[in-house]
Amino acid sequence: MSSIKIEKPTEEKLKSLNINSWSSWGCEVSTFDWEYSSDEQAYALEGKVKVKPVAGKEVEINKGDLVTFPQGMQCTWKVLEPIKKVYRFL
């Protein structure tokens, strides 16, 4: 299984991905388990989260990060600062 990929995209890349058309999601400070039923790409508009896959190393996601989560990954989300993101399934 592949791992979580994080990048700092340019404005041009965000425009080419058409993130304004993606679905939005937000969450207050909390901790919860999650499993990805398909590959997901997300862009963090604000907040801070630590995501710990069952198999793999913990990553920190911050405002401005473009993140790709692999299908089938099971993980624990620890929302440290309220998060707002947009996302799409690949």
C-alpha beads as a LAMMPS data file, in Angstrom:
LAMMPS data file: protein, C-alpha beads

90 atoms
89 bonds

1 atom types
1 bond types

-500.0 500.0 xlo xhi
-500.0 500.0 ylo yhi
-500.0 500.0 zlo zhi

Masses

1 110.0

Atoms # bond

1 1 1 0.000 0.000 0.000
2 1 1 1.307 3.436 -0.850
3 1 1 1.723 6.160 1.740
4 1 1 0.252 9.613 2.281
5 1 1 1.741 12.189 -0.102
6 1 1 1.959 15.854 0.940
7 1 1 3.031 18.763 -1.247
8 1 1 2.872 22.565 -1.208
9 1 1 1.163 23.361 -4.519
10 1 1 1.599 26.523 -6.555
11 1 1 -1.388 28.724 -7.383
12 1 1 -1.108 27.469 -10.955
13 1 1 -1.375 23.849 -9.824
14 1 1 -4.421 24.640 -7.667
15 1 1 -6.094 26.306 -10.655
16 1 1 -5.272 23.354 -12.931
17 1 1 -6.806 20.970 -10.359
18 1 1 -9.942 23.169 -10.239
19 1 1 -10.129 22.911 -6.428
20 1 1 -12.983 25.429 -6.323
21 1 1 -15.228 22.654 -7.671
22 1 1 -14.230 20.120 -4.974
23 1 1 -16.467 19.175 -2.028
24 1 1 -15.771 20.838 1.324
25 1 1 -15.426 19.313 4.795
26 1 1 -14.578 20.626 8.235
27 1 1 -14.047 19.262 11.732
28 1 1 -13.463 20.687 15.192
29 1 1 -10.654 19.500 17.505
30 1 1 -11.172 15.746 17.928
31 1 1 -9.668 12.289 17.393
32 1 1 -11.261 9.593 15.238
33 1 1 -10.456 6.495 13.174
34 1 1 -10.943 6.533 9.402
35 1 1 -10.562 4.214 6.408
36 1 1 -10.294 5.464 2.825
37 1 1 -12.657 3.599 0.476
38 1 1 -10.966 5.192 -2.557
39 1 1 -7.954 7.353 -3.333
40 1 1 -8.635 10.880 -2.093
41 1 1 -6.918 14.172 -2.820
42 1 1 -7.472 17.027 -0.361
43 1 1 -6.331 20.620 0.041
44 1 1 -6.169 22.073 3.568
45 1 1 -7.683 25.568 3.681
46 1 1 -6.995 25.974 7.405
47 1 1 -6.166 24.003 10.529
48 1 1 -3.683 21.378 11.669
49 1 1 -4.088 17.598 11.776
50 1 1 -1.875 14.630 12.569
51 1 1 -2.763 11.473 10.652
52 1 1 -1.316 8.151 11.843
53 1 1 -1.797 5.218 9.454
54 1 1 -2.122 1.766 11.034
55 1 1 0.810 0.770 8.798
56 1 1 3.126 3.730 8.308
57 1 1 4.455 6.861 9.913
58 1 1 2.448 9.771 11.263
59 1 1 2.256 12.914 9.127
60 1 1 1.228 16.456 9.955
61 1 1 -1.116 18.299 7.608
62 1 1 -1.242 22.090 7.728
63 1 1 -2.930 24.954 5.894
64 1 1 -1.788 25.006 2.260
65 1 1 -0.961 21.304 2.023
66 1 1 -2.185 19.230 -0.925
67 1 1 -2.539 15.674 0.350
68 1 1 -3.203 12.362 -1.399
69 1 1 -4.530 9.474 0.705
70 1 1 -4.360 5.933 -0.742
71 1 1 -7.397 3.675 -1.059
72 1 1 -7.691 1.128 1.753
73 1 1 -5.574 3.074 4.234
74 1 1 -6.769 2.822 7.827
75 1 1 -5.660 5.638 10.093
76 1 1 -6.354 7.801 13.118
77 1 1 -6.998 11.507 12.634
78 1 1 -6.006 13.816 15.484
79 1 1 -7.403 17.290 14.723
80 1 1 -5.196 19.745 16.650
81 1 1 -6.712 22.940 15.216
82 1 1 -10.149 23.067 13.521
83 1 1 -9.688 21.879 9.950
84 1 1 -11.349 23.022 6.750
85 1 1 -10.505 21.213 3.544
86 1 1 -11.749 20.597 0.041
87 1 1 -11.430 17.128 -1.441
88 1 1 -12.146 14.869 -4.387
89 1 1 -12.010 11.141 -5.023
90 1 1 -9.541 9.996 -7.682

Bonds

1 1 1 2
2 1 2 3
3 1 3 4
4 1 4 5
5 1 5 6
6 1 6 7
7 1 7 8
8 1 8 9
9 1 9 10
10 1 10 11
11 1 11 12
12 1 12 13
13 1 13 14
14 1 14 15
15 1 15 16
16 1 16 17
17 1 17 18
18 1 18 19
19 1 19 20
20 1 20 21
21 1 21 22
22 1 22 23
23 1 23 24
24 1 24 25
25 1 25 26
26 1 26 27
27 1 27 28
28 1 28 29
29 1 29 30
30 1 30 31
31 1 31 32
32 1 32 33
33 1 33 34
34 1 34 35
35 1 35 36
36 1 36 37
37 1 37 38
38 1 38 39
39 1 39 40
40 1 40 41
41 1 41 42
42 1 42 43
43 1 43 44
44 1 44 45
45 1 45 46
46 1 46 47
47 1 47 48
48 1 48 49
49 1 49 50
50 1 50 51
51 1 51 52
52 1 52 53
53 1 53 54
54 1 54 55
55 1 55 56
56 1 56 57
57 1 57 58
58 1 58 59
59 1 59 60
60 1 60 61
61 1 61 62
62 1 62 63
63 1 63 64
64 1 64 65
65 1 65 66
66 1 66 67
67 1 67 68
68 1 68 69
69 1 69 70
70 1 70 71
71 1 71 72
72 1 72 73
73 1 73 74
74 1 74 75
75 1 75 76
76 1 76 77
77 1 77 78
78 1 78 79
79 1 79 80
80 1 80 81
81 1 81 82
82 1 82 83
83 1 83 84
84 1 84 85
85 1 85 86
86 1 86 87
87 1 87 88
88 1 88 89
89 1 89 90
